[in-house]
Amino acid sequence: MKETLLIEFTVENGKNTTISIPDPRSDVSKADVVTAAEEIVVKKAVLSSGNPVNGFKRAYVRTIQETELE
């Protein structure tokens, strides 16, 4: 199975943007993600169409199972 951590942010222009992180740690917690997301917002480390993110919206792990056809 493939897992991806998705972190959604609000952007100053009123839109939303998502950061995708492949293969997150199996023990990653919401608290870990919120701490990192707050740091990203404070430092304006992520831009979307030239606009900085201004808030954490949500985070989730997407799991995809691939089955090869034979």
CHARMM-style PDB file with segment names, atoms N, HN, CA, C and O in Angstrom:
ATOM      1  N   MET     1       0.837  -1.182   0.000  1.00  0.00      PROA
ATOM      2  CA  MET     1       0.000   0.000   0.000  1.00  0.00      PROA
ATOM      3  C   MET     1       0.878   1.241   0.000  1.00  0.00      PROA
ATOM      4  O   MET     1       1.944   1.278   0.614  1.00  0.00      PROA
ATOM      5  N   LYS     2       0.404   2.235  -0.695  1.00  0.00      PROA
ATOM      6  HN  LYS     2      -0.462   2.205  -1.193  1.00  0.00      PROA
ATOM      7  CA  LYS     2       1.100   3.510  -0.729  1.00  0.00      PROA
ATOM      8  C   LYS     2       0.349   4.486   0.162  1.00  0.00      PROA
ATOM      9  O   LYS     2      -0.875   4.592   0.095  1.00  0.00      PROA
ATOM     10  N   GLU     3       1.100   5.200   1.001  1.00  0.00      PROA
ATOM     11  HN  GLU     3       2.095   5.115   1.056  1.00  0.00      PROA
ATOM     12  CA  GLU     3       0.480   6.195   1.869  1.00  0.00      PROA
ATOM     13  C   GLU     3       1.067   7.568   1.568  1.00  0.00      PROA
ATOM     14  O   GLU     3       2.254   7.711   1.274  1.00  0.00      PROA
ATOM     15  N   THR     4       0.205   8.563   1.652  1.00  0.00      PROA
ATOM     16  HN  THR     4      -0.759   8.447   1.891  1.00  0.00      PROA
ATOM     17  CA  THR     4       0.605   9.949   1.454  1.00  0.00      PROA
ATOM     18  C   THR     4      -0.067  10.786   2.526  1.00  0.00      PROA
ATOM     19  O   THR     4      -1.274  10.682   2.743  1.00  0.00      PROA
ATOM     20  N   LEU     5       0.717  11.613   3.193  1.00  0.00      PROA
ATOM     21  HN  LEU     5       1.698  11.697   3.017  1.00  0.00      PROA
ATOM     22  CA  LEU     5       0.186  12.570   4.158  1.00  0.00      PROA
ATOM     23  C   LEU     5      -0.182  13.830   3.402  1.00  0.00      PROA
ATOM     24  O   LEU     5       0.655  14.397   2.700  1.00  0.00      PROA
ATOM     25  N   LEU     6      -1.415  14.272   3.533  1.00  0.00      PROA
ATOM     26  HN  LEU     6      -2.095  13.811   4.103  1.00  0.00      PROA
ATOM     27  CA  LEU     6      -1.873  15.494   2.887  1.00  0.00      PROA
ATOM     28  C   LEU     6      -2.200  16.523   3.964  1.00  0.00      PROA
ATOM     29  O   LEU     6      -2.946  16.246   4.903  1.00  0.00      PROA
ATOM     30  N   ILE     7      -1.632  17.707   3.812  1.00  0.00      PROA
ATOM     31  HN  ILE     7      -1.025  17.932   3.049  1.00  0.00      PROA
ATOM     32  CA  ILE     7      -1.859  18.800   4.758  1.00  0.00      PROA
ATOM     33  C   ILE     7      -2.490  19.951   3.985  1.00  0.00      PROA
ATOM     34  O   ILE     7      -1.892  20.482   3.049  1.00  0.00      PROA
ATOM     35  N   GLU     8      -3.694  20.329   4.379  1.00  0.00      PROA
ATOM     36  HN  GLU     8      -4.180  19.897   5.139  1.00  0.00      PROA
ATOM     37  CA  GLU     8      -4.416  21.409   3.707  1.00  0.00      PROA
ATOM     38  C   GLU     8      -4.254  22.708   4.488  1.00  0.00      PROA
ATOM     39  O   GLU     8      -4.320  22.732   5.717  1.00  0.00      PROA
ATOM     40  N   PHE     9      -4.041  23.787   3.736  1.00  0.00      PROA
ATOM     41  HN  PHE     9      -3.988  23.767   2.737  1.00  0.00      PROA
ATOM     42  CA  PHE     9      -3.881  25.119   4.300  1.00  0.00      PROA
ATOM     43  C   PHE     9      -4.859  26.082   3.636  1.00  0.00      PROA
ATOM     44  O   PHE     9      -5.262  25.885   2.490  1.00  0.00      PROA
ATOM     45  N   THR    10      -5.234  27.123   4.368  1.00  0.00      PROA
ATOM     46  HN  THR    10      -4.907  27.284   5.299  1.00  0.00      PROA
ATOM     47  CA  THR    10      -5.930  28.245   3.758  1.00  0.00      PROA
ATOM     48  C   THR    10      -4.856  29.207   3.256  1.00  0.00      PROA
ATOM     49  O   THR    10      -3.748  29.260   3.790  1.00  0.00      PROA
ATOM     50  N   VAL    11      -5.207  29.962   2.223  1.00  0.00      PROA
ATOM     51  HN  VAL    11      -6.107  29.919   1.789  1.00  0.00      PROA
ATOM     52  CA  VAL    11      -4.274  30.886   1.589  1.00  0.00      PROA
ATOM     53  C   VAL    11      -4.834  32.299   1.719  1.00  0.00      PROA
ATOM     54  O   VAL    11      -6.049  32.485   1.786  1.00  0.00      PROA
ATOM     55  N   GLU    12      -3.950  33.293   1.752  1.00  0.00      PROA
ATOM     56  HN  GLU    12      -2.963  33.142   1.697  1.00  0.00      PROA
ATOM     57  CA  GLU    12      -4.382  34.685   1.927  1.00  0.00      PROA
ATOM     58  C   GLU    12      -5.402  35.135   0.899  1.00  0.00      PROA
ATOM     59  O   GLU    12      -6.205  36.023   1.185  1.00  0.00      PROA
ATOM     60  N   ASN    13      -5.394  34.541  -0.302  1.00  0.00      PROA
ATOM     61  HN  ASN    13      -4.741  33.820  -0.535  1.00  0.00      PROA
ATOM     62  CA  ASN    13      -6.334  34.950  -1.346  1.00  0.00      PROA
ATOM     63  C   ASN    13      -7.708  34.286  -1.203  1.00  0.00      PROA
ATOM     64  O   ASN    13      -8.560  34.417  -2.082  1.00  0.00      PROA
ATOM     65  N   GLY    14      -7.919  33.566  -0.081  1.00  0.00      PROA
ATOM     66  HN  GLY    14      -7.228  33.460   0.633  1.00  0.00      PROA
ATOM     67  CA  GLY    14      -9.219  32.943   0.171  1.00  0.00      PROA
ATOM     68  C   GLY    14      -9.355  31.527  -0.358  1.00  0.00      PROA
ATOM     69  O   GLY    14     -10.383  30.884  -0.146  1.00  0.00      PROA
ATOM     70  N   LYS    15      -8.342  31.038  -1.036  1.00  0.00      PROA
ATOM     71  HN  LYS    15      -7.507  31.561  -1.208  1.00  0.00      PROA
ATOM     72  CA  LYS    15      -8.392  29.677  -1.561  1.00  0.00      PROA
ATOM     73  C   LYS    15      -7.703  28.716  -0.600  1.00  0.00      PROA
ATOM     74  O   LYS    15      -7.265  29.112   0.480  1.00  0.00      PROA
ATOM     75  N   ASN    16      -7.613  27.470  -0.995  1.00  0.00      PROA
ATOM     76  HN  ASN    16      -7.969  27.148  -1.873  1.00  0.00      PROA
ATOM     77  CA  ASN    16      -6.934  26.438  -0.210  1.00  0.00      PROA
ATOM     78  C   ASN    16      -5.833  25.817  -1.054  1.00  0.00      PROA
ATOM     79  O   ASN    16      -5.882  25.851  -2.283  1.00  0.00      PROA
ATOM     80  N   THR    17      -4.844  25.254  -0.384  1.00  0.00      PROA
ATOM     81  HN  THR    17      -4.804  25.227   0.615  1.00  0.00      PROA
ATOM     82  CA  THR    17      -3.791  24.519  -1.077  1.00  0.00      PROA
ATOM     83  C   THR    17      -3.400  23.325  -0.220  1.00  0.00      PROA
ATOM     84  O   THR    17      -3.625  23.319   0.990  1.00  0.00      PROA
ATOM     85  N   THR    18      -2.816  22.322  -0.850  1.00  0.00      PROA
ATOM     86  HN  THR    18      -2.634  22.327  -1.833  1.00  0.00      PROA
ATOM     87  CA  THR    18      -2.468  21.087  -0.156  1.00  0.00      PROA
ATOM     88  C   THR    18      -1.013  20.730  -0.420  1.00  0.00      PROA
ATOM     89  O   THR    18      -0.521  20.835  -1.544  1.00  0.00      PROA
ATOM     90  N   ILE    19      -0.338  20.305   0.645  1.00  0.00      PROA
ATOM     91  HN  ILE    19      -0.738  20.220   1.557  1.00  0.00      PROA
ATOM     92  CA  ILE    19       1.017  19.773   0.534  1.00  0.00      PROA
ATOM     93  C   ILE    19       0.906  18.261   0.674  1.00  0.00      PROA
ATOM     94  O   ILE    19       0.222  17.766   1.570  1.00  0.00      PROA
ATOM     95  N   SER    20       1.575  17.532  -0.208  1.00  0.00      PROA
ATOM     96  HN  SER    20       2.130  17.934  -0.936  1.00  0.00      PROA
ATOM     97  CA  SER    20       1.574  16.063  -0.172  1.00  0.00      PROA
ATOM     98  C   SER    20       2.954  15.572   0.230  1.00  0.00      PROA
ATOM     99  O   SER    20       3.962  16.006  -0.328  1.00  0.00      PROA
ATOM    100  N   ILE    21       2.996  14.665   1.202  1.00  0.00      PROA
ATOM    101  HN  ILE    21       2.177  14.313   1.655  1.00  0.00      PROA
ATOM    102  CA  ILE    21       4.252  14.088   1.664  1.00  0.00      PROA
ATOM    103  C   ILE    21       4.136  12.568   1.536  1.00  0.00      PROA
ATOM    104  O   ILE    21       3.377  11.939   2.274  1.00  0.00      PROA
ATOM    105  N   PRO    22       4.890  11.976   0.597  1.00  0.00      PROA
ATOM    106  CA  PRO    22       4.807  10.528   0.420  1.00  0.00      PROA
ATOM    107  C   PRO    22       5.476   9.777   1.561  1.00  0.00      PROA
ATOM    108  O   PRO    22       6.434  10.260   2.164  1.00  0.00      PROA
ATOM    109  N   ASP    23       4.963   8.604   1.842  1.00  0.00      PROA
ATOM    110  HN  ASP    23       4.185   8.212   1.352  1.00  0.00      PROA
ATOM    111  CA  ASP    23       5.531   7.689   2.834  1.00  0.00      PROA
ATOM    112  C   ASP    23       5.797   8.345   4.195  1.00  0.00      PROA
ATOM    113  O   ASP    23       6.938   8.362   4.656  1.00  0.00      PROA
ATOM    114  N   PRO    24       4.762   8.882   4.836  1.00  0.00      PROA
ATOM    115  CA  PRO    24       4.962   9.492   6.150  1.00  0.00      PROA
ATOM    116  C   PRO    24       5.311   8.433   7.198  1.00  0.00      PROA
ATOM    117  O   PRO    24       5.043   7.246   7.010  1.00  0.00      PROA
ATOM    118  N   ARG    25       5.903   8.876   8.285  1.00  0.00      PROA
ATOM    119  HN  ARG    25       6.121   9.840   8.438  1.00  0.00      PROA
ATOM    120  CA  ARG    25       6.189   7.961   9.400  1.00  0.00      PROA
ATOM    121  C   ARG    25       4.892   7.285   9.828  1.00  0.00      PROA
ATOM    122  O   ARG    25       3.824   7.897   9.802  1.00  0.00      PROA
ATOM    123  N   SER    26       4.993   6.041  10.215  1.00  0.00      PROA
ATOM    124  HN  SER    26       5.861   5.544  10.236  1.00  0.00      PROA
ATOM    125  CA  SER    26       3.790   5.312  10.630  1.00  0.00      PROA
ATOM    126  C   SER    26       3.236   5.833  11.952  1.00  0.00      PROA
ATOM    127  O   SER    26       2.059   5.635  12.253  1.00  0.00      PROA
ATOM    128  N   ASP    27       4.079   6.499  12.746  1.00  0.00      PROA
ATOM    129  HN  ASP    27       5.036   6.659  12.502  1.00  0.00      PROA
ATOM    130  CA  ASP    27       3.635   6.999  14.044  1.00  0.00      PROA
ATOM    131  C   ASP    27       3.353   8.506  14.050  1.00  0.00      PROA
ATOM    132  O   ASP    27       3.235   9.107  15.118  1.00  0.00      PROA
ATOM    133  N   VAL    28       3.245   9.119  12.870  1.00  0.00      PROA
ATOM    134  HN  VAL    28       3.340   8.631  12.002  1.00  0.00      PROA
ATOM    135  CA  VAL    28       2.983  10.557  12.825  1.00  0.00      PROA
ATOM    136  C   VAL    28       1.620  10.849  13.453  1.00  0.00      PROA
ATOM    137  O   VAL    28       0.649  10.134  13.207  1.00  0.00      PROA
ATOM    138  N   SER    29       1.559  11.898  14.261  1.00  0.00      PROA
ATOM    139  HN  SER    29       2.348  12.479  14.462  1.00  0.00      PROA
ATOM    140  CA  SER    29       0.311  12.240  14.946  1.00  0.00      PROA
ATOM    141  C   SER    29      -0.207  13.586  14.444  1.00  0.00      PROA
ATOM    142  O   SER    29       0.504  14.345  13.785  1.00  0.00      PROA
ATOM    143  N   LYS    30      -1.454  13.852  14.772  1.00  0.00      PROA
ATOM    144  HN  LYS    30      -2.031  13.236  15.307  1.00  0.00      PROA
ATOM    145  CA  LYS    30      -2.019  15.142  14.401  1.00  0.00      PROA
ATOM    146  C   LYS    30      -1.238  16.273  15.067  1.00  0.00      PROA
ATOM    147  O   LYS    30      -1.016  17.320  14.457  1.00  0.00      PROA
ATOM    148  N   ALA    31      -0.826  16.066  16.303  1.00  0.00      PROA
ATOM    149  HN  ALA    31      -1.006  15.216  16.798  1.00  0.00      PROA
ATOM    150  CA  ALA    31      -0.043  17.086  17.010  1.00  0.00      PROA
ATOM    151  C   ALA    31       1.257  17.391  16.270  1.00  0.00      PROA
ATOM    152  O   ALA    31       1.656  18.552  16.175  1.00  0.00      PROA
ATOM    153  N   ASP    32       1.923  16.356  15.743  1.00  0.00      PROA
ATOM    154  HN  ASP    32       1.599  15.413  15.819  1.00  0.00      PROA
ATOM    155  CA  ASP    32       3.144  16.561  14.956  1.00  0.00      PROA
ATOM    156  C   ASP    32       2.859  17.437  13.739  1.00  0.00      PROA
ATOM    157  O   ASP    32       3.596  18.377  13.443  1.00  0.00      PROA
ATOM    158  N   VAL    33       1.786  17.112  13.050  1.00  0.00      PROA
ATOM    159  HN  VAL    33       1.186  16.348  13.290  1.00  0.00      PROA
ATOM    160  CA  VAL    33       1.438  17.829  11.824  1.00  0.00      PROA
ATOM    161  C   VAL    33       1.041  19.270  12.137  1.00  0.00      PROA
ATOM    162  O   VAL    33       1.464  20.191  11.438  1.00  0.00      PROA
ATOM    163  N   VAL    34       0.242  19.472  13.170  1.00  0.00      PROA
ATOM    164  HN  VAL    34      -0.101  18.724  13.737  1.00  0.00      PROA
ATOM    165  CA  VAL    34      -0.182  20.825  13.537  1.00  0.00      PROA
ATOM    166  C   VAL    34       1.023  21.682  13.896  1.00  0.00      PROA
ATOM    167  O   VAL    34       1.099  22.841  13.490  1.00  0.00      PROA
ATOM    168  N   THR    35       1.964  21.130  14.650  1.00  0.00      PROA
ATOM    169  HN  THR    35       1.903  20.188  14.980  1.00  0.00      PROA
ATOM    170  CA  THR    35       3.172  21.873  15.011  1.00  0.00      PROA
ATOM    171  C   THR    35       3.940  22.293  13.762  1.00  0.00      PROA
ATOM    172  O   THR    35       4.357  23.445  13.646  1.00  0.00      PROA
ATOM    173  N   ALA    36       4.129  21.363  12.831  1.00  0.00      PROA
ATOM    174  HN  ALA    36       3.791  20.426  12.925  1.00  0.00      PROA
ATOM    175  CA  ALA    36       4.839  21.673  11.591  1.00  0.00      PROA
ATOM    176  C   ALA    36       4.069  22.683  10.746  1.00  0.00      PROA
ATOM    177  O   ALA    36       4.656  23.606  10.182  1.00  0.00      PROA
ATOM    178  N   ALA    37       2.754  22.502  10.664  1.00  0.00      PROA
ATOM    179  HN  ALA    37       2.277  21.751  11.122  1.00  0.00      PROA
ATOM    180  CA  ALA    37       1.929  23.414   9.866  1.00  0.00      PROA
ATOM    181  C   ALA    37       1.967  24.831  10.426  1.00  0.00      PROA
ATOM    182  O   ALA    37       2.032  25.796   9.665  1.00  0.00      PROA
ATOM    183  N   GLU    38       1.926  24.965  11.744  1.00  0.00      PROA
ATOM    184  HN  GLU    38       1.873  24.181  12.363  1.00  0.00      PROA
ATOM    185  CA  GLU    38       1.996  26.292  12.360  1.00  0.00      PROA
ATOM    186  C   GLU    38       3.330  26.974  12.051  1.00  0.00      PROA
ATOM    187  O   GLU    38       3.376  28.184  11.828  1.00  0.00      PROA
ATOM    188  N   GLU    39       4.395  26.208  12.039  1.00  0.00      PROA
ATOM    189  HN  GLU    39       4.357  25.225  12.221  1.00  0.00      PROA
ATOM    190  CA  GLU    39       5.718  26.735  11.703  1.00  0.00      PROA
ATOM    191  C   GLU    39       5.746  27.212  10.247  1.00  0.00      PROA
ATOM    192  O   GLU    39       6.315  28.261   9.944  1.00  0.00      PROA
ATOM    193  N   ILE    40       5.142  26.449   9.365  1.00  0.00      PROA
ATOM    194  HN  ILE    40       4.680  25.597   9.611  1.00  0.00      PROA
ATOM    195  CA  ILE    40       5.058  26.822   7.951  1.00  0.00      PROA
ATOM    196  C   ILE    40       4.302  28.131   7.792  1.00  0.00      PROA
ATOM    197  O   ILE    40       4.718  29.004   7.030  1.00  0.00      PROA
ATOM    198  N   VAL    41       3.191  28.272   8.511  1.00  0.00      PROA
ATOM    199  HN  VAL    41       2.853  27.563   9.130  1.00  0.00      PROA
ATOM    200  CA  VAL    41       2.374  29.485   8.425  1.00  0.00      PROA
ATOM    201  C   VAL    41       3.145  30.689   8.966  1.00  0.00      PROA
ATOM    202  O   VAL    41       3.190  31.735   8.319  1.00  0.00      PROA
ATOM    203  N   VAL    42       3.748  30.552  10.138  1.00  0.00      PROA
ATOM    204  HN  VAL    42       3.712  29.702  10.664  1.00  0.00      PROA
ATOM    205  CA  VAL    42       4.468  31.663  10.769  1.00  0.00      PROA
ATOM    206  C   VAL    42       5.614  32.148   9.884  1.00  0.00      PROA
ATOM    207  O   VAL    42       5.837  33.351   9.749  1.00  0.00      PROA
ATOM    208  N   LYS    43       6.337  31.207   9.287  1.00  0.00      PROA
ATOM    209  HN  LYS    43       6.156  30.230   9.397  1.00  0.00      PROA
ATOM    210  CA  LYS    43       7.500  31.571   8.470  1.00  0.00      PROA
ATOM    211  C   LYS    43       7.131  31.883   7.024  1.00  0.00      PROA
ATOM    212  O   LYS    43       7.997  32.239   6.224  1.00  0.00      PROA
ATOM    213  N   LYS    44       5.837  31.750   6.682  1.00  0.00      PROA
ATOM    214  HN  LYS    44       5.134  31.461   7.331  1.00  0.00      PROA
ATOM    215  CA  LYS    44       5.371  31.973   5.307  1.00  0.00      PROA
ATOM    216  C   LYS    44       6.232  31.179   4.334  1.00  0.00      PROA
ATOM    217  O   LYS    44       6.669  31.682   3.298  1.00  0.00      PROA
ATOM    218  N   ALA    45       6.461  29.923   4.700  1.00  0.00      PROA
ATOM    219  HN  ALA    45       6.106  29.514   5.541  1.00  0.00      PROA
ATOM    220  CA  ALA    45       7.361  29.049   3.959  1.00  0.00      PROA
ATOM    221  C   ALA    45       6.749  28.470   2.690  1.00  0.00      PROA
ATOM    222  O   ALA    45       7.472  27.947   1.842  1.00  0.00      PROA
ATOM    223  N   VAL    46       5.432  28.554   2.546  1.00  0.00      PROA
ATOM    224  HN  VAL    46       4.844  28.979   3.235  1.00  0.00      PROA
ATOM    225  CA  VAL    46       4.759  27.989   1.380  1.00  0.00      PROA
ATOM    226  C   VAL    46       3.919  29.067   0.718  1.00  0.00      PROA
ATOM    227  O   VAL    46       3.156  29.777   1.373  1.00  0.00      PROA
ATOM    228  N   LEU    47       4.077  29.176  -0.606  1.00  0.00      PROA
ATOM    229  HN  LEU    47       4.697  28.599  -1.138  1.00  0.00      PROA
ATOM    230  CA  LEU    47       3.277  30.104  -1.392  1.00  0.00      PROA
ATOM    231  C   LEU    47       2.392  29.315  -2.344  1.00  0.00      PROA
ATOM    232  O   LEU    47       2.775  28.250  -2.827  1.00  0.00      PROA
ATOM    233  N   SER    48       1.219  29.841  -2.607  1.00  0.00      PROA
ATOM    234  HN  SER    48       0.907  30.707  -2.214  1.00  0.00      PROA
ATOM    235  CA  SER    48       0.319  29.276  -3.601  1.00  0.00      PROA
ATOM    236  C   SER    48      -0.079  30.406  -4.529  1.00  0.00      PROA
ATOM    237  O   SER    48      -0.763  31.342  -4.114  1.00  0.00      PROA
ATOM    238  N   SER    49       0.337  30.328  -5.765  1.00  0.00      PROA
ATOM    239  HN  SER    49       0.892  29.568  -6.102  1.00  0.00      PROA
ATOM    240  CA  SER    49       0.101  31.402  -6.745  1.00  0.00      PROA
ATOM    241  C   SER    49       0.610  32.739  -6.214  1.00  0.00      PROA
ATOM    242  O   SER    49      -0.018  33.777  -6.420  1.00  0.00      PROA
ATOM    243  N   GLY    50       1.749  32.704  -5.533  1.00  0.00      PROA
ATOM    244  HN  GLY    50       2.259  31.860  -5.366  1.00  0.00      PROA
ATOM    245  CA  GLY    50       2.361  33.929  -5.015  1.00  0.00      PROA
ATOM    246  C   GLY    50       1.809  34.416  -3.693  1.00  0.00      PROA
ATOM    247  O   GLY    50       2.278  35.424  -3.163  1.00  0.00      PROA
ATOM    248  N   ASN    51       0.821  33.719  -3.146  1.00  0.00      PROA
ATOM    249  HN  ASN    51       0.441  32.900  -3.576  1.00  0.00      PROA
ATOM    250  CA  ASN    51       0.205  34.110  -1.876  1.00  0.00      PROA
ATOM    251  C   ASN    51       0.622  33.137  -0.773  1.00  0.00      PROA
ATOM    252  O   ASN    51       0.590  31.924  -0.976  1.00  0.00      PROA
ATOM    253  N   PRO    52       1.012  33.662   0.397  1.00  0.00      PROA
ATOM    254  CA  PRO    52       1.406  32.765   1.485  1.00  0.00      PROA
ATOM    255  C   PRO    52       0.202  32.073   2.122  1.00  0.00      PROA
ATOM    256  O   PRO    52      -0.909  32.603   2.144  1.00  0.00      PROA
ATOM    257  N   VAL    53       0.464  30.865   2.642  1.00  0.00      PROA
ATOM    258  HN  VAL    53       1.366  30.435   2.624  1.00  0.00      PROA
ATOM    259  CA  VAL    53      -0.582  30.193   3.410  1.00  0.00      PROA
ATOM    260  C   VAL    53      -0.753  30.959   4.724  1.00  0.00      PROA
ATOM    261  O   VAL    53       0.209  31.504   5.266  1.00  0.00      PROA
ATOM    262  N   ASN    54      -1.983  30.992   5.224  1.00  0.00      PROA
ATOM    263  HN  ASN    54      -2.764  30.550   4.783  1.00  0.00      PROA
ATOM    264  CA  ASN    54      -2.216  31.760   6.454  1.00  0.00      PROA
ATOM    265  C   ASN    54      -2.937  30.963   7.539  1.00  0.00      PROA
ATOM    266  O   ASN    54      -3.302  31.517   8.575  1.00  0.00      PROA
ATOM    267  N   GLY    55      -3.146  29.665   7.306  1.00  0.00      PROA
ATOM    268  HN  GLY    55      -2.850  29.214   6.464  1.00  0.00      PROA
ATOM    269  CA  GLY    55      -3.785  28.859   8.341  1.00  0.00      PROA
ATOM    270  C   GLY    55      -3.805  27.384   7.991  1.00  0.00      PROA
ATOM    271  O   GLY    55      -3.838  27.004   6.821  1.00  0.00      PROA
ATOM    272  N   PHE    56      -3.782  26.559   9.032  1.00  0.00      PROA
ATOM    273  HN  PHE    56      -3.755  26.868   9.983  1.00  0.00      PROA
ATOM    274  CA  PHE    56      -3.903  25.114   8.888  1.00  0.00      PROA
ATOM    275  C   PHE    56      -5.380  24.771   8.801  1.00  0.00      PROA
ATOM    276  O   PHE    56      -6.181  25.268   9.593  1.00  0.00      PROA
ATOM    277  N   LYS    57      -5.746  23.927   7.849  1.00  0.00      PROA
ATOM    278  HN  LYS    57      -5.095  23.523   7.206  1.00  0.00      PROA
ATOM    279  CA  LYS    57      -7.147  23.542   7.696  1.00  0.00      PROA
ATOM    280  C   LYS    57      -7.391  22.114   8.208  1.00  0.00      PROA
ATOM    281  O   LYS    57      -8.234  21.906   9.080  1.00  0.00      PROA
ATOM    282  N   ARG    58      -6.659  21.138   7.670  1.00  0.00      PROA
ATOM    283  HN  ARG    58      -5.975  21.307   6.961  1.00  0.00      PROA
ATOM    284  CA  ARG    58      -6.793  19.756   8.114  1.00  0.00      PROA
ATOM    285  C   ARG    58      -5.651  18.929   7.559  1.00  0.00      PROA
ATOM    286  O   ARG    58      -4.928  19.358   6.659  1.00  0.00      PROA
ATOM    287  N   ALA    59      -5.500  17.722   8.118  1.00  0.00      PROA
ATOM    288  HN  ALA    59      -6.087  17.373   8.849  1.00  0.00      PROA
ATOM    289  CA  ALA    59      -4.492  16.780   7.642  1.00  0.00      PROA
ATOM    290  C   ALA    59      -5.077  15.379   7.666  1.00  0.00      PROA
ATOM    291  O   ALA    59      -5.889  15.044   8.528  1.00  0.00      PROA
ATOM    292  N   TYR    60      -4.653  14.564   6.704  1.00  0.00      PROA
ATOM    293  HN  TYR    60      -3.993  14.836   6.004  1.00  0.00      PROA
ATOM    294  CA  TYR    60      -5.116  13.189   6.650  1.00  0.00      PROA
ATOM    295  C   TYR    60      -4.118  12.351   5.858  1.00  0.00      PROA
ATOM    296  O   TYR    60      -3.307  12.876   5.094  1.00  0.00      PROA
ATOM    297  N   VAL    61      -4.196  11.055   6.053  1.00  0.00      PROA
ATOM    298  HN  VAL    61      -4.855  10.628   6.673  1.00  0.00      PROA
ATOM    299  CA  VAL    61      -3.351  10.126   5.312  1.00  0.00      PROA
ATOM    300  C   VAL    61      -4.220   9.412   4.287  1.00  0.00      PROA
ATOM    301  O   VAL    61      -5.261   8.841   4.611  1.00  0.00      PROA
ATOM    302  N   ARG    62      -3.766   9.461   3.051  1.00  0.00      PROA
ATOM    303  HN  ARG    62      -2.921   9.924   2.787  1.00  0.00      PROA
ATOM    304  CA  ARG    62      -4.458   8.754   1.964  1.00  0.00      PROA
ATOM    305  C   ARG    62      -3.702   7.453   1.724  1.00  0.00      PROA
ATOM    306  O   ARG    62      -2.485   7.455   1.535  1.00  0.00      PROA
ATOM    307  N   THR    63      -4.435   6.346   1.733  1.00  0.00      PROA
ATOM    308  HN  THR    63      -5.423   6.344   1.886  1.00  0.00      PROA
ATOM    309  CA  THR    63      -3.844   5.038   1.513  1.00  0.00      PROA
ATOM    310  C   THR    63      -4.386   4.470   0.210  1.00  0.00      PROA
ATOM    311  O   THR    63      -5.596   4.428  -0.013  1.00  0.00      PROA
ATOM    312  N   ILE    64      -3.467   4.034  -0.644  1.00  0.00      PROA
ATOM    313  HN  ILE    64      -2.484   4.068  -0.462  1.00  0.00      PROA
ATOM    314  CA  ILE    64      -3.855   3.447  -1.930  1.00  0.00      PROA
ATOM    315  C   ILE    64      -3.266   2.052  -2.005  1.00  0.00      PROA
ATOM    316  O   ILE    64      -2.068   1.858  -1.801  1.00  0.00      PROA
ATOM    317  N   GLN    65      -4.106   1.100  -2.295  1.00  0.00      PROA
ATOM    318  HN  GLN    65      -5.080   1.257  -2.460  1.00  0.00      PROA
ATOM    319  CA  GLN    65      -3.643  -0.264  -2.472  1.00  0.00      PROA
ATOM    320  C   GLN    65      -3.619  -0.567  -3.953  1.00  0.00      PROA
ATOM    321  O   GLN    65      -4.618  -0.399  -4.652  1.00  0.00      PROA
ATOM    322  N   GLU    66      -2.468  -1.016  -4.426  1.00  0.00      PROA
ATOM    323  HN  GLU    66      -1.656  -1.152  -3.858  1.00  0.00      PROA
ATOM    324  CA  GLU    66      -2.333  -1.375  -5.826  1.00  0.00      PROA
ATOM    325  C   GLU    66      -2.274  -2.894  -5.955  1.00  0.00      PROA
ATOM    326  O   GLU    66      -1.572  -3.576  -5.208  1.00  0.00      PROA
ATOM    327  N   THR    67      -3.021  -3.393  -6.910  1.00  0.00      PROA
ATOM    328  HN  THR    67      -3.592  -2.839  -7.517  1.00  0.00      PROA
ATOM    329  CA  THR    67      -3.000  -4.822  -7.195  1.00  0.00      PROA
ATOM    330  C   THR    67      -2.648  -4.992  -8.669  1.00  0.00      PROA
ATOM    331  O   THR    67      -3.393  -4.583  -9.560  1.00  0.00      PROA
ATOM    332  N   GLU    68      -1.504  -5.600  -8.894  1.00  0.00      PROA
ATOM    333  HN  GLU    68      -0.899  -5.932  -8.170  1.00  0.00      PROA
ATOM    334  CA  GLU    68      -1.062  -5.792 -10.273  1.00  0.00      PROA
ATOM    335  C   GLU    68      -1.884  -6.875 -10.948  1.00  0.00      PROA
ATOM    336  O   GLU    68      -2.154  -7.925 -10.364  1.00  0.00      PROA
ATOM    337  N   LEU    69      -2.274  -6.609 -12.172  1.00  0.00      PROA
ATOM    338  HN  LEU    69      -2.055  -5.756 -12.646  1.00  0.00      PROA
ATOM    339  CA  LEU    69      -3.040  -7.589 -12.942  1.00  0.00      PROA
ATOM    340  C   LEU    69      -2.086  -8.619 -13.530  1.00  0.00      PROA
ATOM    341  O   LEU    69      -0.978  -8.295 -13.957  1.00  0.00      PROA
ATOM    342  N   GLU    70      -2.530  -9.831 -13.540  1.00  0.00      PROA
ATOM    343  HN  GLU    70      -3.430 -10.095 -13.193  1.00  0.00      PROA
ATOM    344  CA  GLU    70      -1.699 -10.916 -14.090  1.00  0.00      PROA
ATOM    345  C   GLU    70      -2.366 -11.545 -15.267  1.00  0.00      PROA
ATOM    346  OT1 GLU    70      -1.820 -12.475 -15.862  1.00  0.00      PROA
TER     347      GLU     70
END
